[in-house]
Amino acid sequence: MHKEIKLRSKRNNVFRIVEDEGTYILKKFENHENYIREKEVLSILKKEGVNVPSIIKAEENYLYLEDLGEVNFLDWYEEQEKNNALDISMVYELCSWFKDFYSAVFEFYKKQFILYDVNFKNFIICDNKVYGIDFEQVKPGHIEEDAGRLSAFALTYNPSMTEWKMDFRNILINILSNELNIEKEKIISEENKELAAIKKRRGAFS
C-alpha cells in the first residue's frame, strides 16, 4: 500500500506518506536555502536532545521525516477553549521546548537565534510532549520577539480576543517571562508590534 495525503503548508509541498510498514512525512522545499537551513537546525536540535522529528533521509530539497501524528498545538488550544479548560502543564511544555531550542541554537551558533515562525500549527503534541516541526525561518534575533509574537498569535486565532484567550495570554506571558528570563514589558512591547502587523495584514481581527 502507498498513499500520499497532502498536508497544509504555505511555503512547501508536504505529504503524509502511508506505507504498509508505517507512515512518514515528506517535505518538498521550494527554496534550496530553506531546505539547507531546516536540515541544519533539525540536526542541531536532535543532537542536543530537543523534541523534533528525526530525519529519516535527506535528498536535494527533500526531507523524509518521522511522523509525530496529527494533533498540533492549535488543535489542543481550540479544544481547551471549547471546553473552557486550561491544562497549564501543556503551556509549561511549550515554554520548556522554547527554552531547550534557544539553548541549543545559542550553543551552536554562539549568538541568539529565534524561531520567528511561532504559529501554533508548527508544534505537534505527541505523548503529552511538545515537538517543533518547522525551522526554515530560523534567524538571529531576540527571544522576546518570539515571545511577543506567540502571545499575539494566541490572542488572534479565530474567534479573536475572547475572555478565555485574554486569560490564556496573561498566563502564557507570565510563564514565558519566568521560564525564559525575559521582562514582561519587553514581551508586551513585541506583542503590540505583532498585533499591529496582524491588523495590517488582515484589515481587522476576525
Z-matrix of the N, CA and C atoms (Angstrom, degrees):
N
C 1 1.465
C 2 1.520 1 110.44
N 3 1.304 2 116.78 1 136.00
C 4 1.468 3 121.78 2 174.81
C 5 1.525 4 107.78 3 -140.96
N 6 1.328 5 115.34 4 121.81
C 7 1.454 6 119.94 5 -178.35
C 8 1.520 7 109.20 6 -136.88
N 9 1.341 8 116.96 7 135.29
C 10 1.466 9 121.74 8 178.29
C 11 1.527 10 109.14 9 -113.08
N 12 1.328 11 116.34 10 122.17
C 13 1.463 12 122.03 11 179.18
C 14 1.524 13 107.78 12 -112.35
N 15 1.308 14 117.31 13 115.00
C 16 1.467 15 120.84 14 -177.76
C 17 1.521 16 109.56 15 -72.54
N 18 1.324 17 116.46 16 131.61
C 19 1.455 18 122.88 17 178.89
C 20 1.521 19 109.73 18 -106.11
N 21 1.315 20 116.32 19 154.74
C 22 1.468 21 120.38 20 -177.83
C 23 1.522 22 111.21 21 -70.28
N 24 1.326 23 115.61 22 130.07
C 25 1.462 24 121.47 23 175.49
C 26 1.519 25 107.89 24 -157.74
N 27 1.335 26 116.03 25 131.60
C 28 1.464 27 120.18 26 -178.89
C 29 1.521 28 112.09 27 -76.46
N 30 1.341 29 117.42 28 -31.45
C 31 1.462 30 120.06 29 -170.23
C 32 1.523 31 114.44 30 -106.38
N 33 1.320 32 118.07 31 -21.15
C 34 1.464 33 120.26 32 -172.73
C 35 1.525 34 111.22 33 -139.45
N 36 1.325 35 114.91 34 174.39
C 37 1.460 36 121.05 35 171.96
C 38 1.522 37 107.85 36 -98.58
N 39 1.326 38 115.75 37 116.56
C 40 1.459 39 121.09 38 -176.29
C 41 1.536 40 108.73 39 -123.32
N 42 1.329 41 115.36 40 133.23
C 43 1.455 42 120.76 41 -177.23
C 44 1.521 43 110.67 42 -132.20
N 45 1.320 44 116.09 43 145.20
C 46 1.465 45 121.61 44 165.38
C 47 1.525 46 106.05 45 -93.73
N 48 1.307 47 115.81 46 119.24
C 49 1.460 48 120.90 47 -179.93
C 50 1.527 49 108.93 48 -98.49
N 51 1.315 50 115.18 49 124.39
C 52 1.470 51 121.39 50 -179.63
C 53 1.526 52 108.65 51 -106.92
N 54 1.319 53 116.06 52 119.54
C 55 1.464 54 122.63 53 177.22
C 56 1.525 55 108.83 54 -121.17
N 57 1.311 56 116.24 55 169.93
C 58 1.465 57 119.84 56 177.45
C 59 1.524 58 111.13 57 -59.59
N 60 1.351 59 116.68 58 -33.65
C 61 1.463 60 120.56 59 -175.94
C 62 1.526 61 112.77 60 -81.96
N 63 1.334 62 116.78 61 -12.84
C 64 1.464 63 120.23 62 -177.90
C 65 1.516 64 111.42 63 146.70
N 66 1.323 65 115.99 64 -159.21
C 67 1.463 66 120.03 65 -177.28
C 68 1.528 67 110.55 66 -126.94
N 69 1.331 68 115.50 67 158.34
C 70 1.462 69 121.57 68 171.86
C 71 1.523 70 108.16 69 -151.97
N 72 1.319 71 115.86 70 168.12
C 73 1.461 72 121.80 71 179.96
C 74 1.524 73 109.07 72 -105.60
N 75 1.323 74 116.16 73 131.88
C 76 1.458 75 122.09 74 175.71
C 77 1.525 76 108.32 75 -111.71
N 78 1.321 77 115.82 76 121.12
C 79 1.467 78 121.27 77 -178.84
C 80 1.528 79 108.73 78 -116.25
N 81 1.339 80 115.66 79 116.77
C 82 1.463 81 122.46 80 179.40
C 83 1.526 82 108.16 81 -103.24
N 84 1.322 83 116.44 82 114.63
C 85 1.467 84 121.65 83 -175.08
C 86 1.521 85 110.89 84 -87.14
N 87 1.330 86 115.04 85 135.43
C 88 1.460 87 121.24 86 175.74
C 89 1.529 88 110.92 87 -79.15
N 90 1.324 89 116.64 88 -25.51
C 91 1.456 90 122.75 89 -175.46
C 92 1.533 91 109.72 90 -119.73
N 93 1.329 92 116.84 91 125.13
C 94 1.462 93 120.35 92 -175.47
C 95 1.528 94 111.90 93 -65.82
N 96 1.330 95 117.39 94 -38.67
C 97 1.464 96 120.22 95 179.34
C 98 1.527 97 110.76 96 -62.05
N 99 1.319 98 117.02 97 -38.12
C 100 1.465 99 120.61 98 177.43
C 101 1.530 100 111.19 99 -64.69
N 102 1.332 101 115.42 100 -38.60
C 103 1.473 102 120.32 101 177.04
C 104 1.530 103 110.36 102 -61.33
N 105 1.334 104 116.32 103 -47.18
C 106 1.464 105 121.26 104 -179.40
C 107 1.529 106 110.64 105 -61.93
N 108 1.346 107 116.32 106 -44.15
C 109 1.462 108 120.70 107 -178.70
C 110 1.523 109 110.62 108 -64.11
N 111 1.326 110 116.67 109 -46.18
C 112 1.468 111 119.32 110 -177.92
C 113 1.523 112 111.47 111 -63.99
N 114 1.314 113 116.59 112 -43.32
C 115 1.465 114 119.92 113 179.81
C 116 1.527 115 110.75 114 -62.43
N 117 1.334 116 116.21 115 -42.84
C 118 1.465 117 120.64 116 -179.59
C 119 1.526 118 111.37 117 -63.67
N 120 1.345 119 116.68 118 -49.49
C 121 1.466 120 120.31 119 -176.96
C 122 1.528 121 110.72 120 -66.05
N 123 1.315 122 117.60 121 -41.50
C 124 1.472 123 120.22 122 176.93
C 125 1.527 124 110.63 123 -57.72
N 126 1.317 125 116.64 124 -43.07
C 127 1.471 126 121.02 125 -179.13
C 128 1.528 127 110.97 126 -65.62
N 129 1.334 128 116.74 127 -42.69
C 130 1.469 129 121.44 128 178.24
C 131 1.527 130 110.48 129 -59.79
N 132 1.335 131 115.38 130 -49.51
C 133 1.467 132 120.50 131 -176.22
C 134 1.525 133 111.27 132 -66.14
N 135 1.312 134 116.92 133 -42.12
C 136 1.473 135 120.44 134 -179.68
C 137 1.525 136 110.32 135 -61.94
N 138 1.331 137 115.83 136 -42.53
C 139 1.461 138 120.49 137 179.99
C 140 1.520 139 111.34 138 -62.19
N 141 1.345 140 117.05 139 -33.48
C 142 1.463 141 121.79 140 -178.91
C 143 1.529 142 112.87 141 -89.16
N 144 1.318 143 117.17 142 4.66
C 145 1.462 144 120.71 143 175.83
C 146 1.520 145 115.03 144 79.96
N 147 1.341 146 117.18 145 17.19
C 148 1.468 147 120.66 146 176.96
C 149 1.527 148 108.34 147 -78.62
N 150 1.325 149 116.88 148 144.49
C 151 1.468 150 121.52 149 -177.55
C 152 1.526 151 111.66 150 -70.64
N 153 1.336 152 115.52 151 100.60
C 154 1.461 153 123.37 152 175.58
C 155 1.529 154 107.55 153 -142.59
N 156 1.337 155 117.18 154 160.64
C 157 1.467 156 118.17 155 176.28
C 158 1.523 157 111.75 156 -69.38
N 159 1.310 158 116.22 157 147.88
C 160 1.461 159 120.91 158 176.07
C 161 1.526 160 109.99 159 -74.66
N 162 1.322 161 116.16 160 144.97
C 163 1.459 162 120.45 161 171.97
C 164 1.529 163 107.94 162 -84.06
N 165 1.326 164 116.35 163 116.77
C 166 1.465 165 120.96 164 178.60
C 167 1.523 166 109.96 165 -78.74
N 168 1.339 167 114.94 166 -41.96
C 169 1.462 168 121.07 167 -179.21
C 170 1.521 169 108.45 168 -159.05
N 171 1.336 170 116.82 169 146.94
C 172 1.458 171 121.68 170 176.67
C 173 1.521 172 109.15 171 -128.83
N 174 1.332 173 116.02 172 129.18
C 175 1.452 174 122.57 173 175.28
C 176 1.522 175 107.91 174 -127.10
N 177 1.317 176 117.70 175 179.22
C 178 1.455 177 121.55 176 -179.12
C 179 1.524 178 110.85 177 -58.38
N 180 1.362 179 117.05 178 106.29
C 181 1.476 180 124.46 179 179.18
C 182 1.533 181 113.79 180 68.70
N 183 1.326 182 117.91 181 12.43
C 184 1.459 183 121.87 182 178.19
C 185 1.526 184 109.49 183 -125.07
N 186 1.333 185 116.59 184 130.62
C 187 1.460 186 120.68 185 171.28
C 188 1.527 187 109.14 186 -120.25
N 189 1.324 188 115.69 187 131.21
C 190 1.460 189 122.50 188 174.39
C 191 1.524 190 105.90 189 -104.21
N 192 1.323 191 116.32 190 116.54
C 193 1.464 192 120.90 191 -169.80
C 194 1.526 193 112.57 192 -120.79
N 195 1.311 194 114.66 193 152.54
C 196 1.465 195 121.79 194 171.91
C 197 1.525 196 109.70 195 -56.23
N 198 1.322 197 116.80 196 136.92
C 199 1.460 198 122.43 197 177.62
C 200 1.527 199 108.99 198 -91.50
N 201 1.329 200 115.70 199 114.82
C 202 1.470 201 120.97 200 -177.41
C 203 1.521 202 112.79 201 -95.42
N 204 1.334 203 117.27 202 2.46
C 205 1.459 204 120.19 203 178.99
C 206 1.512 205 112.30 204 107.84
N 207 1.319 206 115.67 205 -176.03
C 208 1.457 207 121.63 206 -170.76
C 209 1.527 208 114.67 207 -106.41
N 210 1.317 209 118.44 208 -8.99
C 211 1.467 210 120.34 209 -175.04
C 212 1.524 211 109.84 210 -85.94
N 213 1.335 212 116.69 211 111.16
C 214 1.466 213 119.08 212 177.64
C 215 1.528 214 110.37 213 -101.64
N 216 1.327 215 115.68 214 174.05
C 217 1.462 216 120.02 215 -175.06
C 218 1.528 217 111.84 216 -65.37
N 219 1.332 218 117.39 217 -30.49
C 220 1.465 219 119.71 218 177.25
C 221 1.522 220 110.85 219 -66.74
N 222 1.329 221 117.46 220 -38.96
C 223 1.476 222 121.00 221 175.69
C 224 1.526 223 109.95 222 -57.51
N 225 1.343 224 115.03 223 -49.08
C 226 1.471 225 120.18 224 179.38
C 227 1.523 226 110.68 225 -60.61
N 228 1.328 227 116.76 226 -44.24
C 229 1.466 228 123.72 227 -177.47
C 230 1.528 229 110.85 228 -60.12
N 231 1.323 230 115.99 229 -47.87
C 232 1.467 231 120.37 230 -178.97
C 233 1.524 232 111.65 231 -66.93
N 234 1.331 233 116.00 232 -35.71
C 235 1.465 234 119.79 233 178.57
C 236 1.535 235 110.77 234 -68.54
N 237 1.332 236 116.68 235 -38.78
C 238 1.463 237 120.68 236 177.81
C 239 1.530 238 110.57 237 -61.64
N 240 1.325 239 116.61 238 -45.04
C 241 1.467 240 118.90 239 -179.87
C 242 1.520 241 111.26 240 -66.44
N 243 1.323 242 115.64 241 -41.41
C 244 1.473 243 120.58 242 179.24
C 245 1.525 244 110.98 243 -56.45
N 246 1.332 245 115.89 244 -38.28
C 247 1.466 246 121.10 245 -178.21
C 248 1.526 247 112.57 246 -93.17
N 249 1.343 248 116.49 247 4.91
C 250 1.462 249 122.19 248 -177.40
C 251 1.528 250 110.88 249 50.22
N 252 1.344 251 113.93 250 46.31
C 253 1.463 252 120.98 251 -178.92
C 254 1.530 253 108.10 252 -123.64
N 255 1.324 254 116.26 253 170.96
C 256 1.461 255 119.38 254 172.27
C 257 1.522 256 109.20 255 -158.12
N 258 1.335 257 115.08 256 107.68
C 259 1.460 258 122.01 257 177.95
C 260 1.534 259 107.47 258 -84.70
N 261 1.315 260 115.61 259 96.04
C 262 1.464 261 121.23 260 -176.20
C 263 1.527 262 111.34 261 -58.97
N 264 1.320 263 117.04 262 -30.72
C 265 1.469 264 119.81 263 -177.41
C 266 1.523 265 111.13 264 -60.68
N 267 1.342 266 117.62 265 -33.61
C 268 1.459 267 120.11 266 -179.89
C 269 1.532 268 111.07 267 -72.69
N 270 1.326 269 117.44 268 -31.40
C 271 1.461 270 121.39 269 175.72
C 272 1.530 271 109.07 270 -66.02
N 273 1.334 272 115.90 271 -41.64
C 274 1.464 273 119.86 272 176.04
C 275 1.525 274 111.02 273 -63.73
N 276 1.337 275 116.99 274 -37.71
C 277 1.467 276 120.62 275 177.35
C 278 1.527 277 110.69 276 -59.52
N 279 1.344 278 116.08 277 -44.17
C 280 1.465 279 120.75 278 179.70
C 281 1.528 280 110.54 279 -63.25
N 282 1.319 281 116.28 280 -47.29
C 283 1.464 282 120.11 281 -178.39
C 284 1.531 283 110.75 282 -65.99
N 285 1.321 284 117.09 283 -35.71
C 286 1.460 285 121.36 284 177.02
C 287 1.523 286 110.47 285 -64.79
N 288 1.331 287 116.51 286 -37.65
C 289 1.460 288 119.98 287 177.30
C 290 1.531 289 109.89 288 -61.45
N 291 1.332 290 117.02 289 -46.10
C 292 1.460 291 120.95 290 178.87
C 293 1.530 292 110.68 291 -59.51
N 294 1.316 293 116.47 292 -42.59
C 295 1.466 294 120.79 293 -179.69
C 296 1.532 295 110.37 294 -60.13
N 297 1.328 296 116.68 295 -44.29
C 298 1.463 297 121.35 296 178.36
C 299 1.524 298 110.76 297 -64.86
N 300 1.331 299 116.52 298 -41.48
C 301 1.463 300 121.75 299 179.49
C 302 1.531 301 110.82 300 -59.49
N 303 1.343 302 116.91 301 -51.35
C 304 1.465 303 120.83 302 -177.62
C 305 1.521 304 111.50 303 -61.43
N 306 1.307 305 116.61 304 -39.97
C 307 1.464 306 121.30 305 -179.97
C 308 1.529 307 110.56 306 -63.56
N 309 1.339 308 116.27 307 -44.38
C 310 1.465 309 120.90 308 -176.67
C 311 1.528 310 111.99 309 -66.91
N 312 1.331 311 117.12 310 -45.42
C 313 1.470 312 119.09 311 -177.33
C 314 1.531 313 111.14 312 -72.49
N 315 1.341 314 117.00 313 -33.35
C 316 1.467 315 119.29 314 177.21
C 317 1.527 316 110.52 315 -66.02
N 318 1.303 317 115.77 316 -40.72
C 319 1.465 318 120.68 317 179.54
C 320 1.523 319 110.76 318 -61.84
N 321 1.329 320 117.16 319 -37.61
C 322 1.465 321 120.90 320 -176.99
C 323 1.527 322 112.11 321 -80.25
N 324 1.330 323 116.65 322 -48.75
C 325 1.463 324 120.43 323 -173.32
C 326 1.530 325 113.53 324 -88.61
N 327 1.331 326 116.75 325 -13.53
C 328 1.469 327 122.52 326 -179.07
C 329 1.529 328 112.64 327 64.69
N 330 1.313 329 116.74 328 19.78
C 331 1.461 330 122.91 329 168.69
C 332 1.521 331 107.19 330 -155.82
N 333 1.335 332 116.00 331 164.69
C 334 1.464 333 118.98 332 -172.73
C 335 1.524 334 112.12 333 -78.45
N 336 1.317 335 114.90 334 124.67
C 337 1.457 336 122.53 335 171.16
C 338 1.520 337 108.20 336 -110.26
N 339 1.339 338 116.24 337 153.12
C 340 1.464 339 121.00 338 178.58
C 341 1.524 340 109.51 339 -124.45
N 342 1.318 341 114.41 340 162.70
C 343 1.463 342 120.04 341 -179.55
C 344 1.526 343 111.13 342 -73.35
N 345 1.314 344 116.34 343 -39.04
C 346 1.472 345 126.22 344 -179.19
C 347 1.537 346 112.23 345 69.95
N 348 1.329 347 117.93 346 -56.24
C 349 1.467 348 120.21 347 179.22
C 350 1.524 349 108.45 348 -87.30
N 351 1.337 350 115.39 349 93.98
C 352 1.469 351 120.35 350 -173.68
C 353 1.530 352 112.17 351 -105.34
N 354 1.308 353 116.61 352 24.37
C 355 1.459 354 120.82 353 175.89
C 356 1.531 355 110.37 354 -54.00
N 357 1.329 356 117.11 355 132.61
C 358 1.469 357 120.98 356 -178.33
C 359 1.533 358 112.51 357 -57.42
N 360 1.335 359 117.19 358 -23.68
C 361 1.464 360 120.31 359 179.52
C 362 1.527 361 112.09 360 -70.40
N 363 1.326 362 116.90 361 -13.69
C 364 1.460 363 120.65 362 -178.70
C 365 1.524 364 113.07 363 -89.19
N 366 1.337 365 115.43 364 12.71
C 367 1.462 366 120.58 365 176.23
C 368 1.521 367 108.50 366 -127.46
N 369 1.319 368 115.35 367 125.00
C 370 1.457 369 121.73 368 178.99
C 371 1.524 370 109.39 369 -100.93
N 372 1.325 371 116.20 370 139.44
C 373 1.462 372 120.65 371 174.49
C 374 1.520 373 108.13 372 -101.99
N 375 1.316 374 116.10 373 117.27
C 376 1.462 375 122.51 374 -178.30
C 377 1.527 376 108.33 375 -133.99
N 378 1.321 377 117.03 376 121.55
C 379 1.475 378 122.11 377 -178.31
C 380 1.528 379 111.36 378 53.73
N 381 1.345 380 115.48 379 42.06
C 382 1.470 381 123.49 380 178.34
C 383 1.530 382 113.60 381 62.64
N 384 1.325 383 116.39 382 21.25
C 385 1.455 384 122.42 383 174.46
C 386 1.527 385 109.07 384 -117.59
N 387 1.331 386 115.76 385 149.05
C 388 1.464 387 121.28 386 178.46
C 389 1.528 388 109.36 387 -95.48
N 390 1.333 389 115.67 388 132.21
C 391 1.460 390 122.80 389 177.75
C 392 1.524 391 109.69 390 -122.43
N 393 1.320 392 117.85 391 135.22
C 394 1.459 393 121.62 392 173.64
C 395 1.516 394 110.08 393 -87.23
N 396 1.341 395 117.26 394 144.81
C 397 1.470 396 118.58 395 -174.29
C 398 1.527 397 114.81 396 -132.11
N 399 1.320 398 120.07 397 -1.62
C 400 1.464 399 119.58 398 -174.38
C 401 1.525 400 109.27 399 -139.18
N 402 1.340 401 116.64 400 117.62
C 403 1.462 402 119.81 401 -171.38
C 404 1.524 403 114.12 402 -131.67
N 405 1.315 404 117.64 403 14.28
C 406 1.467 405 118.64 404 -174.77
C 407 1.524 406 112.81 405 -75.02
N 408 1.335 407 118.34 406 -12.19
C 409 1.463 408 120.16 407 178.79
C 410 1.535 409 112.95 408 -105.66
N 411 1.321 410 116.44 409 8.78
C 412 1.468 411 120.45 410 176.92
C 413 1.529 412 109.65 411 -57.05
N 414 1.341 413 115.98 412 135.80
C 415 1.462 414 119.99 413 -176.81
C 416 1.531 415 109.19 414 -158.35
N 417 1.346 416 117.49 415 166.50
C 418 1.464 417 119.47 416 176.23
C 419 1.531 418 110.58 417 -62.73
N 420 1.326 419 116.14 418 144.58
C 421 1.459 420 119.46 419 179.31
C 422 1.512 421 111.41 420 175.94
N 423 1.325 422 115.73 421 -170.73
C 424 1.461 423 122.71 422 -179.44
C 425 1.527 424 109.84 423 -108.37
N 426 1.312 425 115.97 424 139.25
C 427 1.464 426 121.44 425 -175.20
C 428 1.529 427 112.08 426 -55.81
N 429 1.343 428 116.41 427 -37.08
C 430 1.473 429 118.45 428 -178.28
C 431 1.536 430 112.38 429 -64.12
N 432 1.343 431 117.59 430 -21.39
C 433 1.460 432 120.14 431 175.34
C 434 1.519 433 110.18 432 -63.29
N 435 1.346 434 116.77 433 -48.55
C 436 1.461 435 121.05 434 176.87
C 437 1.520 436 111.09 435 -61.35
N 438 1.330 437 116.18 436 -44.76
C 439 1.468 438 121.07 437 -177.06
C 440 1.523 439 110.76 438 -61.72
N 441 1.338 440 116.89 439 -44.49
C 442 1.457 441 120.71 440 179.66
C 443 1.510 442 112.50 441 -66.03
N 444 1.336 443 116.43 442 -40.22
C 445 1.467 444 119.99 443 177.66
C 446 1.525 445 110.76 444 -65.90
N 447 1.329 446 115.96 445 -38.21
C 448 1.461 447 120.60 446 179.69
C 449 1.528 448 111.03 447 -61.52
N 450 1.328 449 116.42 448 -46.09
C 451 1.475 450 119.72 449 -179.16
C 452 1.526 451 111.09 450 -70.20
N 453 1.349 452 117.47 451 -34.04
C 454 1.466 453 120.46 452 176.99
C 455 1.524 454 110.56 453 -65.49
N 456 1.330 455 116.53 454 -42.91
C 457 1.461 456 119.77 455 177.80
C 458 1.533 457 110.37 456 -62.39
N 459 1.341 458 115.41 457 -41.46
C 460 1.466 459 119.59 458 179.93
C 461 1.528 460 111.30 459 -57.17
N 462 1.321 461 116.27 460 -38.18
C 463 1.468 462 120.93 461 -178.42
C 464 1.530 463 113.45 462 -73.09
N 465 1.327 464 116.69 463 -27.71
C 466 1.467 465 119.32 464 -166.55
C 467 1.519 466 115.35 465 -109.46
N 468 1.343 467 117.83 466 3.98
C 469 1.462 468 117.41 467 169.82
C 470 1.523 469 108.24 468 -65.11
N 471 1.318 470 115.84 469 145.65
C 472 1.471 471 121.58 470 -175.14
C 473 1.544 472 111.66 471 -71.34
N 474 1.330 473 117.81 472 130.44
C 475 1.467 474 130.00 473 -3.82
C 476 1.537 475 110.17 474 -79.21
N 477 1.299 476 116.77 475 136.07
C 478 1.460 477 120.95 476 -172.34
C 479 1.526 478 112.72 477 -81.54
N 480 1.319 479 114.96 478 156.49
C 481 1.464 480 124.16 479 169.80
C 482 1.538 481 114.07 480 57.02
N 483 1.325 482 116.94 481 32.73
C 484 1.465 483 119.40 482 176.34
C 485 1.531 484 109.13 483 -73.64
N 486 1.299 485 116.31 484 164.61
C 487 1.472 486 119.97 485 178.69
C 488 1.519 487 109.96 486 -60.55
N 489 1.345 488 117.27 487 -40.66
C 490 1.462 489 120.86 488 179.69
C 491 1.523 490 110.05 489 -62.46
N 492 1.331 491 116.96 490 -43.36
C 493 1.468 492 120.41 491 -179.98
C 494 1.528 493 111.28 492 -65.01
N 495 1.320 494 117.09 493 -37.43
C 496 1.470 495 119.82 494 177.38
C 497 1.525 496 110.55 495 -63.24
N 498 1.331 497 116.53 496 -41.89
C 499 1.472 498 120.29 497 177.76
C 500 1.529 499 110.50 498 -63.84
N 501 1.334 500 115.81 499 -43.90
C 502 1.468 501 120.23 500 179.16
C 503 1.520 502 110.10 501 -60.68
N 504 1.318 503 116.44 502 -45.30
C 505 1.468 504 121.83 503 -179.08
C 506 1.518 505 110.89 504 -58.18
N 507 1.343 506 117.66 505 -43.35
C 508 1.462 507 120.86 506 -179.93
C 509 1.524 508 111.42 507 -63.41
N 510 1.328 509 116.11 508 -41.92
C 511 1.468 510 120.81 509 178.36
C 512 1.525 511 110.05 510 -66.29
N 513 1.329 512 116.23 511 -43.36
C 514 1.464 513 120.98 512 -179.64
C 515 1.527 514 111.27 513 -59.83
N 516 1.327 515 116.51 514 -46.26
C 517 1.464 516 119.93 515 -179.49
C 518 1.527 517 111.17 516 -62.90
N 519 1.321 518 117.04 517 -41.31
C 520 1.470 519 120.67 518 177.70
C 521 1.529 520 111.40 519 -59.61
N 522 1.333 521 115.70 520 -45.95
C 523 1.471 522 119.93 521 -178.01
C 524 1.526 523 110.70 522 -69.15
N 525 1.340 524 116.90 523 -43.85
C 526 1.469 525 120.14 524 177.85
C 527 1.524 526 111.16 525 -58.63
N 528 1.339 527 116.31 526 -44.39
C 529 1.454 528 121.14 527 -179.47
C 530 1.523 529 111.11 528 -60.52
N 531 1.320 530 116.39 529 -45.84
C 532 1.466 531 120.98 530 -177.81
C 533 1.525 532 112.24 531 -71.46
N 534 1.344 533 116.19 532 -46.46
C 535 1.464 534 120.41 533 -174.30
C 536 1.526 535 112.34 534 -73.00
N 537 1.335 536 117.15 535 -34.17
C 538 1.465 537 120.59 536 -176.06
C 539 1.528 538 112.67 537 -102.10
N 540 1.336 539 115.07 538 -0.79
C 541 1.468 540 120.95 539 177.08
C 542 1.533 541 111.87 540 57.93
N 543 1.314 542 116.09 541 50.79
C 544 1.464 543 121.55 542 176.74
C 545 1.530 544 108.83 543 -127.94
N 546 1.309 545 115.44 544 151.82
C 547 1.465 546 120.39 545 -175.72
C 548 1.533 547 111.26 546 -73.72
N 549 1.323 548 115.01 547 138.00
C 550 1.466 549 120.00 548 178.70
C 551 1.523 550 111.45 549 -57.80
N 552 1.341 551 115.72 550 -39.04
C 553 1.466 552 119.94 551 -177.61
C 554 1.525 553 111.24 552 -60.90
N 555 1.338 554 117.25 553 -36.48
C 556 1.459 555 121.09 554 178.76
C 557 1.525 556 110.91 555 -70.35
N 558 1.331 557 116.65 556 -38.14
C 559 1.468 558 120.38 557 176.70
C 560 1.524 559 109.76 558 -62.34
N 561 1.332 560 116.09 559 -46.37
C 562 1.469 561 120.84 560 -178.06
C 563 1.525 562 111.02 561 -64.97
N 564 1.329 563 117.07 562 -36.80
C 565 1.461 564 120.76 563 177.27
C 566 1.527 565 110.59 564 -61.87
N 567 1.334 566 116.69 565 -44.61
C 568 1.464 567 120.55 566 178.44
C 569 1.531 568 111.23 567 -69.51
N 570 1.332 569 115.81 568 -34.70
C 571 1.466 570 120.41 569 176.09
C 572 1.523 571 110.27 570 -60.17
N 573 1.327 572 117.02 571 -45.01
C 574 1.468 573 120.91 572 179.96
C 575 1.526 574 111.89 573 -62.45
N 576 1.339 575 116.60 574 -38.60
C 577 1.470 576 120.11 575 176.62
C 578 1.524 577 110.90 576 -61.58
N 579 1.334 578 115.50 577 -44.26
C 580 1.466 579 119.08 578 -178.26
C 581 1.523 580 111.75 579 -70.69
N 582 1.329 581 117.36 580 -37.22
C 583 1.466 582 120.02 581 176.72
C 584 1.536 583 110.53 582 -60.54
N 585 1.334 584 116.25 583 -40.37
C 586 1.469 585 120.37 584 177.91
C 587 1.526 586 110.14 585 -64.74
N 588 1.339 587 116.38 586 -40.32
C 589 1.468 588 120.38 587 179.50
C 590 1.529 589 111.16 588 -66.94
N 591 1.326 590 116.76 589 -40.74
C 592 1.470 591 121.16 590 178.27
C 593 1.517 592 110.36 591 -63.20
N 594 1.336 593 115.76 592 -44.04
C 595 1.466 594 119.76 593 179.73
C 596 1.518 595 111.66 594 -62.22
N 597 1.339 596 115.73 595 -37.59
C 598 1.464 597 120.61 596 178.38
C 599 1.531 598 110.95 597 -66.63
N 600 1.337 599 115.61 598 -40.94
C 601 1.479 600 120.63 599 -179.80
C 602 1.521 601 111.61 600 -66.79
N 603 1.324 602 115.49 601 -42.78
C 604 1.473 603 120.16 602 -173.15
C 605 1.523 604 113.45 603 -92.94
N 606 1.335 605 116.67 604 -17.33
C 607 1.456 606 119.81 605 -174.57
C 608 1.515 607 110.87 606 90.29
N 609 1.336 608 116.34 607 -38.49
C 610 1.471 609 123.40 608 177.18
C 611 1.506 610 107.32 609 -167.66
N 612 1.326 611 117.08 610 161.33
C 613 1.456 612 119.79 611 175.87
C 614 1.514 613 108.75 612 -74.16
N 615 1.342 614 115.90 613 143.37
C 616 1.469 615 120.07 614 -179.93
C 617 1.510 616 110.28 615 -74.13
